[in-house]
Amino acid sequence: MYGEEIRYVEQHWPYSCVVTIAQGALLFVVASVAGALNSVAGGGSFLTFPALIFAGVPPVIANATNSVAVWPGGVAGAFAYRTELHEMRRELVALSASSFLGGLLGALLLLRTTDAAFMGLVPWLLLAATSLFSFGGIVTQRIRSLSTGPASPRAQMVSLVAVQFVIGIYGGYFGGGMGIMMLASLAVMGMTRIHAMNALKTVLTTVINGIAIVAFIAAGKIAWGYALLMAIGATGGGYMGAFAARMSDPKWMRRFILLVAWAMTAWFFVKQYGAR
């Protein structure tokens, strides 16, 4: 369905594009909301990635541009969580190294994927991310209930680093629902303080996106007109969202994200596999 259109776009798409006023206003607002959501409950990519697709950006470039757009918001959110992070310096170093390596591998895999192939994967990637976002808590509780007993701190850390490496690969390649995966893995390993978990999640997401961005820039896969505008919106949203997270119950934001995520997943399935 997308083959001829995508081949044309691959040949003619201007990576440094001019953004219209309507596109700019829409993407700025979407990125601001996504930055706030990422700091509170995660799931901002369910808004920003489809917005770029709707704006006409080719899939692989949209995914790479989305990483640039949300990265400054992650940095701002991490700075807002600096108090919580100070208490977890040892864990942060090991998990950041694992995230770095996984994110780089995932980004390199994406760069070897054609737009047509990636567009075919997008509905399934969104379905996996949305399902995890919806049922991650249930899955986490189930896994914890099956645990045979508390492992040693060293064994827990080794397991968490290995899981984080896999999450990093996924995050470098696509990233939707990545934060939920991290929160689930941290919970399984015994963490219970939500602010500390959110702080780690925010930093590790920033590390993964950061190294992926370097690979995407080197490959010339960033639509800078869109990326810079969205990055400004995501930065303000991420910083304010981190402070709001301490004072609010994220359940309503989570419900909003779920509504958007399932709607976007359904739309991409219809677009990809609907009437031909």
C-alpha positions as CSV (number, residue, x, y, z in Angstrom):
1,M,0.0,0.0,0.0
2,Y,2.7,2.4,0.9
3,G,5.5,1.1,-1.4
4,E,5.3,3.6,-4.3
5,E,4.6,6.6,-2.0
6,I,7.5,5.8,0.3
7,R,10.0,5.2,-2.5
8,Y,9.1,8.6,-3.9
9,V,9.5,10.3,-0.5
10,E,12.8,8.6,0.1
11,Q,14.1,10.2,-3.1
12,H,12.6,13.7,-2.7
13,W,12.1,14.3,1.0
14,P,14.0,17.5,2.1
15,Y,15.4,16.6,5.6
16,S,15.7,20.3,6.6
17,C,12.2,21.3,5.8
18,V,10.2,24.5,6.2
19,V,7.3,24.2,8.7
20,T,4.0,25.9,7.9
21,I,2.3,27.9,10.6
22,A,-0.5,25.4,11.1
23,Q,2.0,22.5,11.3
24,G,4.2,24.4,13.7
25,A,1.4,25.3,16.0
26,L,0.1,21.7,16.1
27,L,3.5,20.1,16.6
28,F,4.6,22.6,19.3
29,V,1.4,22.0,21.3
30,V,1.7,18.2,20.9
31,A,5.3,18.2,21.9
32,S,4.6,20.3,25.0
33,V,1.9,17.9,26.2
34,A,4.1,14.9,25.4
35,G,7.0,16.4,27.4
36,A,4.7,16.8,30.4
37,L,3.2,13.3,30.0
38,N,6.7,11.7,29.8
39,S,7.6,13.3,33.2
40,V,4.4,12.2,34.9
41,A,3.3,8.9,33.4
42,G,5.2,8.2,30.2
43,G,3.7,7.6,26.8
44,G,4.4,10.9,25.2
45,S,5.6,9.2,22.0
46,F,2.1,8.0,21.4
47,L,1.4,11.7,20.6
48,T,4.6,13.0,18.9
49,F,5.3,10.1,16.5
50,P,1.8,10.0,15.0
51,A,1.8,13.8,14.8
52,L,5.0,13.7,12.6
53,I,3.5,11.0,10.4
54,F,0.3,13.0,10.0
55,A,2.5,16.0,9.0
56,G,3.9,13.9,6.1
57,V,7.3,12.9,7.5
58,P,8.5,9.5,6.3
59,P,8.4,6.8,9.0
60,V,12.1,6.3,9.7
61,I,12.8,10.1,9.6
62,A,9.7,10.7,11.8
63,N,11.0,8.2,14.4
64,A,14.5,9.8,14.4
65,T,13.1,13.3,14.5
66,N,10.8,12.2,17.4
67,S,13.9,11.2,19.4
68,V,15.4,14.7,18.9
69,A,12.1,16.3,19.8
70,V,11.6,14.6,23.1
71,W,15.2,14.5,24.2
72,P,15.5,18.0,25.7
73,G,12.3,17.4,27.7
74,G,14.0,14.3,29.2
75,V,17.0,16.4,30.1
76,A,14.8,19.0,31.8
77,G,12.9,16.3,33.6
78,A,16.1,14.7,34.8
79,F,17.4,18.0,36.2
80,A,14.1,18.4,38.1
81,Y,14.7,15.0,39.6
82,R,18.3,15.7,40.7
83,T,17.5,15.2,44.4
84,E,16.2,11.7,43.9
85,L,19.1,10.8,41.5
86,H,21.7,11.9,44.1
87,E,20.6,8.9,46.2
88,M,21.1,6.4,43.4
89,R,24.5,7.2,41.9
90,R,25.7,3.6,41.9
91,E,22.7,2.2,40.1
92,L,22.6,5.1,37.7
93,V,26.1,4.5,36.4
94,A,25.6,0.8,35.6
95,L,22.2,1.3,34.1
96,S,23.3,4.3,32.0
97,A,26.1,2.3,30.5
98,S,23.7,-0.5,29.6
99,S,21.2,2.0,28.2
100,F,24.0,3.6,26.1
101,L,25.0,0.4,24.4
102,G,21.5,-0.9,23.9
103,G,20.3,2.5,22.5
104,L,23.2,2.6,20.0
105,L,22.5,-0.9,18.8
106,G,18.8,-0.1,18.4
107,A,19.5,3.1,16.4
108,L,21.8,1.3,14.1
109,L,19.2,-1.4,13.5
110,L,16.7,1.3,12.6
111,L,19.0,2.9,10.1
112,R,19.2,-0.4,8.3
113,T,15.4,-0.6,8.0
114,T,13.7,0.9,5.0
115,D,10.7,3.2,5.3
116,A,8.4,0.6,3.8
117,A,9.5,-2.1,6.2
118,F,9.4,0.2,9.2
119,M,5.9,1.4,8.3
120,G,4.8,-2.3,8.2
121,L,6.2,-2.7,11.7
122,V,4.7,0.4,13.1
123,P,1.2,-0.9,13.9
124,W,2.7,-3.9,15.7
125,L,5.2,-1.8,17.6
126,L,2.4,0.5,18.7
127,L,0.2,-2.5,19.7
128,A,3.1,-4.0,21.8
129,A,3.8,-0.6,23.4
130,T,0.1,0.1,24.0
131,S,-0.6,-3.3,25.5
132,L,2.4,-3.0,27.8
133,F,1.2,0.5,28.8
134,S,-2.3,-0.9,29.5
135,F,-1.4,-4.1,31.3
136,G,2.1,-3.5,32.5
137,G,1.0,-3.3,36.1
138,I,-0.8,-6.6,36.0
139,V,2.2,-8.3,34.3
140,T,4.6,-6.9,36.9
141,Q,2.5,-8.1,39.8
142,R,2.2,-11.6,38.2
143,I,6.0,-11.8,37.7
144,R,6.7,-10.7,41.2
145,S,4.2,-13.2,42.6
146,L,6.1,-16.0,40.8
147,S,9.4,-15.0,42.2
148,T,11.0,-17.8,44.2
149,G,12.4,-15.4,46.8
150,P,14.6,-12.3,47.2
151,A,17.8,-12.4,45.2
152,S,21.1,-10.9,46.4
153,P,21.6,-7.2,45.6
154,R,24.3,-8.1,43.2
155,A,22.2,-10.6,41.3
156,Q,19.3,-8.1,41.1
157,M,21.6,-5.5,39.7
158,V,23.1,-7.8,37.1
159,S,19.6,-8.8,36.0
160,L,18.4,-5.2,35.9
161,V,21.4,-4.2,33.7
162,A,20.7,-7.1,31.3
163,V,17.0,-6.2,31.0
164,Q,17.9,-2.5,30.6
165,F,20.2,-3.4,27.7
166,V,17.3,-5.1,25.9
167,I,15.0,-2.1,26.6
168,G,17.8,0.2,25.3
169,I,17.7,-1.7,22.0
170,Y,14.0,-1.3,21.7
171,G,14.2,2.3,22.7
172,G,16.9,3.1,20.1
173,Y,14.8,1.4,17.4
174,F,11.3,2.7,18.3
175,G,10.9,3.9,21.9
176,G,7.1,3.9,22.3
177,G,6.3,2.6,25.8
178,M,10.0,2.4,26.7
179,G,9.4,4.2,30.0
180,I,6.7,1.8,31.0
181,M,9.1,-1.1,30.4
182,M,11.6,0.5,32.7
183,L,9.1,1.1,35.5
184,A,8.0,-2.5,35.2
185,S,11.5,-3.9,35.4
186,L,12.4,-1.6,38.3
187,A,9.3,-2.8,40.2
188,V,10.0,-6.4,39.5
189,M,13.5,-5.9,41.0
190,G,12.0,-4.6,44.2
191,M,11.9,-0.8,43.9
192,T,8.8,0.8,45.4
193,R,9.5,4.5,45.6
194,I,7.7,6.0,42.6
195,H,9.6,9.2,42.5
196,A,12.9,7.4,42.5
197,M,11.7,5.1,39.8
198,N,10.5,8.0,37.7
199,A,13.8,9.7,38.2
200,L,15.8,6.7,36.9
201,K,13.3,6.2,34.0
202,T,13.7,9.8,32.9
203,V,17.5,9.7,32.9
204,L,17.8,6.3,31.2
205,T,15.3,7.3,28.5
206,T,17.4,10.4,28.0
207,V,20.6,8.4,27.6
208,I,19.0,6.0,25.1
209,N,17.5,8.8,23.0
210,G,20.8,10.8,23.3
211,I,23.0,8.1,21.8
212,A,20.4,7.3,19.2
213,I,20.2,10.9,18.2
214,V,24.0,10.9,17.5
215,A,23.6,8.0,15.1
216,F,20.6,9.6,13.4
217,I,22.4,12.9,12.9
218,A,25.4,11.1,11.5
219,A,23.1,9.4,9.0
220,G,21.3,12.6,8.1
221,K,17.9,11.3,9.2
222,I,16.6,14.4,11.1
223,A,13.9,16.8,9.8
224,W,15.4,19.7,11.7
225,G,12.6,22.2,11.1
226,Y,10.2,19.9,12.9
227,A,12.7,18.7,15.5
228,L,13.8,22.0,16.8
229,L,10.3,23.4,17.2
230,M,9.0,20.3,19.0
231,A,12.1,20.2,21.2
232,I,11.3,23.7,22.5
233,G,7.8,22.6,23.4
234,A,8.9,19.3,24.9
235,T,11.5,21.0,27.1
236,G,9.0,23.3,28.8
237,G,6.5,20.5,29.1
238,G,9.0,18.1,30.6
239,Y,10.3,20.5,33.2
240,M,6.9,21.6,34.4
241,G,5.6,18.0,34.2
242,A,8.3,16.7,36.6
243,F,7.2,19.2,39.2
244,A,3.6,18.5,38.6
245,A,4.2,14.7,39.1
246,R,5.0,15.3,42.8
247,M,1.7,17.0,43.4
248,S,-0.7,15.1,41.2
249,D,-2.3,11.7,40.8
250,P,-1.2,10.5,37.3
251,K,-4.2,8.2,36.8
252,W,-6.2,10.7,34.8
253,M,-3.2,11.4,32.5
254,R,-2.7,7.7,32.2
255,R,-6.3,7.3,31.1
256,F,-5.8,10.0,28.5
257,I,-2.6,8.4,27.2
258,L,-4.4,5.0,26.9
259,L,-7.2,6.5,24.9
260,V,-4.8,8.2,22.5
261,A,-2.6,5.1,22.3
262,W,-5.3,2.7,21.4
263,A,-6.8,5.2,18.9
264,M,-3.4,5.6,17.2
265,T,-2.8,1.9,17.2
266,A,-6.2,1.2,15.5
267,W,-5.6,4.1,13.0
268,F,-2.2,2.7,11.9
269,F,-3.7,-0.8,11.5
270,V,-6.5,0.5,9.4
271,K,-4.1,2.6,7.4
272,Q,-1.7,-0.3,6.8
273,Y,-4.2,-3.2,6.4
274,G,-7.5,-1.6,5.5
275,A,-9.2,-1.2,2.1
276,R,-6.6,-1.5,-0.7
